[in-house]
Amino acid sequence: MTDLYLGIDFGTSGCRAVIIDDACRVQASIKTSLPAPEKSAAGRIQQDPAHWLSALQKVLDALGKQIDFSQIRALSIDGTSGTVLVVDEKGNPLAPALMYNDSSCLDEATRIKSIAPKDSPANGASSGLAKAMYLLNEFPHAHHLVHQADWLAGQLHGHFNLSDENNALKTGYEPDQESWPLWFNELDININKLPKVFAAGTGLENIASPAIQRFGFSPTCRVVAGTTDSIAAFISTGASHPGEAVSSLGSTLAIKMLSEQAIYSSEYGIYSHKLFGQWLVGGASNCGGKVFLNWFTEQEMRELEDRLDPARLTGLHYYPLATKGERFPRNDPQMQALIEPIPEDRVEFFQALLEGVAYVEKEAYEKLAGLGVSYPNRVITVGGGAKNEAWRKIRQAILGVQVENQQETDAALGCALLAKRSVTGS
C-alpha cells in the first residue's frame, strides 16, 4: 500500500483538501465554499465555526469516496492568521470566531501597545492577541483560546490546547524564545488558557476514535502541527533553503524569504515566522498590478505582452502606486506614485511600469538585506504576474538573480507537504 498525506486549507472563502503520495504527486483534491463572514459596525468581523466544521466534514466525506483513508499517514491543517475563538473544556465554541481582519478590539490594542515591544507582531487591533484579550474578558469561564487551525485539528485528534508557532505569532508567542512572553504578566493574560505551541510540522496526536469511525483513518495516522494559509502557500512552491524567496505579484507586491536570521520592524511592517528551523521574513508593498488598470485595459495588456523587449530596459525608474501611501520598502504614508515622464509609445510605457514594480521589488529585498538578512539567490514568482514570461525576464535582469515563474500555489498542497515532511523528513 502507498503511503499518503493529507493537507487541508481554510482560506477566506473556502476549504480545499489535497492528498499526495510519497513522490508528492496529487492523488485527489476537493474544495468547497464557505459563507462570507458577518460584518458589523466598528470593525467587527466574525464567523460561526460550525461553518468550518461543516466544510471540513464535506471535503473529507468527498475524498473518502476516492481514496482509502487508511493509507493516510499524516495530515495537517492551515487557517487564516489571527482568527481566534474561545471554547469550553470539550472544544465547543462559546461565541462566533473573530476573523483575521476583525479590527474592533481597539481598547485592547491600546493596552498592548503600552506594554508590548514596539516591533511585536501582537500589536494592532487586528492582532490575535487583541482579540484574545477581548474574548477572554467577555467569557471568563472559557477553557481555551484557540486559533482557527487549532480548533479544526482538534476536531480530528480530540485536543483543544495545541497550536503552532505560525498561527500563535500574532497572539504574542515568541518563537525565538519558544514561549509566551513575560510581558503577558502585565496584561493579566491567563497563559493556562492559551495553547501549547509547537513548530509547524511537529507530530501532535493520533487521530481520535470518532474521526477513525466516520472517515476510515488508520489509528496510527498523525495530526501534524499546521500553519497559516499564506505560509502553506509558500511551502507549496518548494522553497526550503536560506536565500530562496517568493514574490507574490498580484494587485500588490508581497515578498517572503527564508533566512537564518529573524527580522522584526513595525516601521516597515516586517516580521518573521519560524519555519523548518529557519526564519521566513516577509513584507508587503502597496506597489503592484492594481496600478496598471489606471492606464491599460486587461485586453490591451495581453496584446502588449508580446511586444515587450526584456533585453532592452527603458531606463525609466517608476515607483508605481495605485493610491497615496507606502509602508515597505519605504515608510511614507504621504508618498505619491512616481510615474513620469510618460512616453507616447504605449509599449514603452507598459514596459516601464513593469520595470517599476521590479525596481520596487529589488529595493524591498535590499531593505531586508540592510536589516540583516542576505539578498536572495533565487526568486519564485506567484500570483497573476507569474503568467507574464517577458516580465520574468525583466525582473531577472533588474534583480540580478534567477527568477522562476510558478503560476499556481496551493495552500492545501503546502499542508500536505508539511504532513509528509513530518514523517519522511523531506
N, C-alpha and C positions, 0 to 999 in steps of 0.2 A: 504494500500500500504506500502511496505517495504522501509525504508529509505536506500539510497545507497550513497557511497562515491567513488570518482574517484581520482586515483593517476597517474601521468604521469611523466615518467623518460626519460630525454635526456642524454644519455651517449656518449662515444666516437664514437661508431659505429652504434648506432641506437636509436630508440624511442620505449618505451614499456608503455602500459597503463593497469591498473588493476582497476576493480570495486569490492568493498566489501560491505557487508551488516552490520547491527548493531552488529552482532556476529563475525565480522571480517572474515567471510567466503568469499572466492573469488567467485564472480558470473560470471565474464567474464574477459578475458585478451586478448591482441593482441599486436603484435610487428611488426616493420618494420625497414628496414636498412636505413642508411644514407651514402651518398658518402663520401669517405675519404677527409679530409681537404686538401687544396692546400699548398704545401711546396715550399719555395723558398730559396734563399741564405740568409745568415746572420740570420738564425733562425726564419724567418717569416713563420708563420703557420696560415692560415685564411680559412674561410668558408662563403659561401653565405647563409645568414639567410633564403633565400627563400626555401632552402632545409629543414630547420627546420619546416617552416610553412606547407610545403607540407606533411611532415611526421605527423605533428600534425593533420592536416585535414584527412589524410588517416586513422589513428588509430581511430579517433572519428567517421568517417563515418562507419568504420567496426564495432565498438562497438554498434553504433546506430541501427544496424540490429539485434543485440542480446538483447539489453536492452532498456527499456523505459527511456530516459534521464530525463523525468520529475520527476523521483523518486530520482535523484541525488541531495543531499542537499548541498554538498560542494565538492570542488576539489582543488588539489594542484599540482604544477609542480616543478621538480628539474632540475638543469642544471649543467654543468661542472664548477668547481670552477675556477674563474679567467678569464672566457670567457666574453668579453665585446664588445659592439658596440655603435656607435653614430647614433642618429635618428633625424628626423625633428619633428615638432610640432604634426604631425599626426602619428608618430611612424614608418615612412618609413626609412629604413636603408640608410645611406649616403655612406656607404662603406662596404666591407666584414667585418665580425666579426673577431677579433683577438682571437685565441683559447687559452685555458688554458695553453698549453705547448709552446706557442709562446715566444721566448726569444730574440726578435730583438730589444727591446727598451733599449739599453744599456746606452745611454746618460741620459735618464730619470731615470734609476735605479741608476746611479751615483749621480744624483741630489738628489734623495730621500734619499740615504744613508747618504748624508751630513747633512740632516735635521731631518729625522725621528728617533725615539728612536731605539736603537740597536736591540731590540727584537721584533720590529713591524713586523707583517706578511706581511706588504706592501712592505718590502724590497725585492729586487731581480728583475731581468729583466723579469721574467715570472709573476710577481705580477699583479693583476688587476689595481693597481694604475699606474704602469709604462706604461701600455698600454692605460689607460685612459688619462694620460698626453699627450701621443703621438697623440691620436685620436682627443682630444680637441684642440690641437695646429694645427693639419692638417685641421681640419674642425671647424673653429671658429664660424661658423654660426649654428652649431649643437644645437638643442634644449635640448636634454637629452643624457646623458651617461647611458647606462643600461647594466645589465648582461643578459646572455642567458635566465635564468629562468624568469627574469623580463619582457623581451620582449615577450616571449611566453605567459605568463599570460596576458599581455596587449592585445594580440590578442583576448582574451575572455572577459575581463572586460572593455577594451577600454581606459585604462590609461597607460602611459609610463613613470611614475615618481615614481614608487613604487618598493621597494626591500625588502629583508630580511637580518637579521644580519649575516647569514652564508655566503651568496654569497658576501656580502659587506665587509667581514673581510679583504680579501687580497687587497681590494681597499682602505684600510686605516680606515674604520669605527671602532670606539672603543665601543664595546658592553658594557663594564663596565661603560662607561660614557654616553652611549646611544646617541652618537652624532659623527659627523665627527670631527676630531681633530683640535685643534687650530693651530698646526704647518702647516696645509694646507695653512695658510696665507703666509708663506714663499715660497710656491711653486707656487703661483699665480693660484691656482685652483679655478674656479668659482663654489662654492658649490651649487649655484642655478641650475646648470646643472646636479648635482648628484641627485640620487633618494632619496625620503623619505624612511627611513628604519624602519622596524617593526620586532618584534620577529617572528621566524618561527612558523607557526600555527595560526597567527593572521588573523581574517577575514578582508579582504581588501575591495572588492567591489562585488556587484552582477554581474552576467553575463549580458553582454550588448546585445542589441536587435539583432545585426547581428548573434551572436552565438546562440541566442534563436531560431531565424527563421531557421537557417541552420541545427542545430543539435537537436533541440527539448528540450533544457534545460528549466527548470522552471525559471521564472523571479526572484524567491527568492533564486536560487542556488548561493552560495557564493564562490568566489575565495579566497583561503587562501594563506597567505604568504608562499612561498616554502622554499627550502633549496638546498644544493649541493647534487650531486649524491651519494657521499660517506657517507654523514650523513644520507641520506634517507635509504641507505642500513643498516646503524647502527640501525635506528629506526625499520626496519623490523624484527630485532632479538627479539624485545620485551623488551630489556634492557631499564630501565627508572628510576632506583634508584641509588643514590650515592654508589660507590663501585662496581657497575656492569661494567664489561669490556668486550670488544670484541677483540679477537686476530685473525687477518687475516693471515692464513698460506698459502701463495702462493709461488711464486718464491722468494719473500722477506717476511719479518715479519713486519706487521704493527699493532699497538695497539691503541685502543681508550677506554677511561674510563670516566664515569660520576663522577663528583666531585663537592663539594660545593665551591671549590676554583679554580680560573683560574691560569694557569701556562704558561709563555712565556719564551722561551730560544732559541735564534737564534743559539747559540753554538751547541745545540743538535737537532735543527730542531723541537722543541716542541712549539705548540701554542694551544689556547683554543677557542672553539666555544661555544656560549651561546645556550643552549637547554633546554626547559622545566623549565626555571628558575634556571638551574644548569649550569655546565660547562662540556663540552666534551673535555677532554685533550687527545692529541694524539702525536705519534711519530712513526718513521719508521726506521728499521734496514736494512742493506744490507745482513744480515744473512737470510737464508731461503732455500726453497726447491730447488732452482736452483743448489745449490752445490751438491745435491745428484746425479745429472746427470753426474757429473765429475767422479763418481765411480761406478754407477749402471745404468742398463737399466730399463725402466719402467716395463718391464715384470719381471725382476729379483726382483724388489722391491715388486711387487704384490705377488710373490711367498714367499718372506722372511717375509712378514707381519704376516703370520700365525705361524711363528716360534719365534716371539719376546716373551720376558719374562718380562712384566712390573713389576712383583713383585720382580724382582732381577735386580737392576741397575748395569751397567758395572763398575762404578767408574771412568770412563774416562770423563774428563771435556773439551770437544772440544769447539772451537768458530768457527763454520763453515761459511766461507765467500767464495763466488764464485770468487770474484775479490778483488784486493787490495783496502783498504779504508773502514772506518766505521764512522758513524756520531752519531748514537744512538743505545744503551745506552752509548757507548764510542765515543768520538770525536777524531779520529785519521785517517787522510787521507792516511797515510802510513801503516796502520795496515795490517798485513798479517793474513791469516787464521791460526788457531791453530788446526791442525788435526794430532796429534801424541801422543803416538805411535799408529800405525795401527795394530790391531790384525789380525792374519791369518784367524780366523774364520769370514766368511762373515756375518753371522747373528749378531755376537757380534759387528762387525764394523758398520753395518747398524743401530743397536740399539744405539750405541754410538753417531752416527751423529744425530739421532732423539733426544737423550738426550741433545746433544749440543745445538740444537735450543731451547729446553726447558730451559736450563740454561741461554741462552741469553734473552729469554722471561722473566724469573724471574728477571734478572738483570735490564731489561727495566722497569718493574713495580717497582722495588726497587729504580731505578733512579727517577721515578716520586715521589715516597714516600719521597725520600731525598730532593726533591724540594718543598715539602709541601702538597702533596695530600696523601690520605690514600692508603695503599696497598689494592688491590681488594679483595672482599669477594666472587666473582663469576666471572668466565671467560667463555664466549661463544666463541666457535671456528667456524670460517667460512673459506671459501677458500678450496683449494684441500686437505689440511691437515685434514679437518674435516671428511674425509672419512675413516680415519685410527683410529679404536677404540683402538688398542693397544697403539698408540701414545697418545691418550687422557688420558689413564691410566698412562702412563709415565709422562706426563705433570702435571697431578693432583698430583702425588707423589712429583714431584720437586717443583711445585708452592705452594703446601700446601693448596689449596683451591678447591672448587667444580669447575670442568671443564666439560662443556657440548659441544657436537658437534651439529652444525646446518649447514647441507651441502648446503642449498640453502638460499641465501639472495636476495631479490628483491627490488631494489630501488623504483620501481613503487608502490609496496605494502607499503613501508615506507611512500610514499607520500599520499597514500590512508588513512593510519592510522593517518597521520598528519591532513588530512582533517576531519576525524571522530573526532579526539580529539578536534578540534576547535568547534565542535557542541555539543558533549556529555561530554567533559571534561576528557575522558579516551579512 
